[in-house]
């Protein structure tokens, strides 16, 4: 899995370098990487998702990433906890059932294992142990240091909750210097997460 993901990210950054008109927003990077990851045959239960919220613990006593730490959610709503730009998730039975239970609590306030009770088909939260990879993307560097740090910190917390999850940060900004990017990430390095990709490349 690591090899496939890292090749996909490298191809996106090569494309980003060549096609200025194709990548004008952060969403463009996320969408193109999403499409490339979806083209890979992961197997029946491995699914690529965007904009998901990891949680850990048992349903009803779960924790989410909030304010840079694993904490109890402020409310039992689907929008509690930090969002991951892209995730590769193991949707096999146990993880899927846990996600359904959480969705039922979020939407109707009771623990069920049946999707028929959901008000709408929207599963936003997944157990952190189901994550096989988590990817964050930032396409603006100037004035964005704190948000970049927050996203790296989020990946560190996911790794803490699931050491087997591959974690990647992509920082791509044609207007930024490699020195400026280096200064932003030097407090973290890439040892606490699997890899930080940048464009321009860090010297």
Secondary structure, DSSP 8 states (H G I E B T S, - for coil): -HHHHHHHHHHHHHHHHH-TTT--SHHHHHHHHHHHHHTS---TTEEEEEEEEEEESSTTS-EEEETTEEEE-SSSSTT-S--EEEEEEE--HHHHHHHHHHHHHHHHSS--S-GGG-SSS---EEEGGGEEEEEEEE---TT-HHHHHHHHHHHHHHHHH-TTSEEEEEEE-TTS-HHHHHHHHTTT-SSSSSEEEEES---
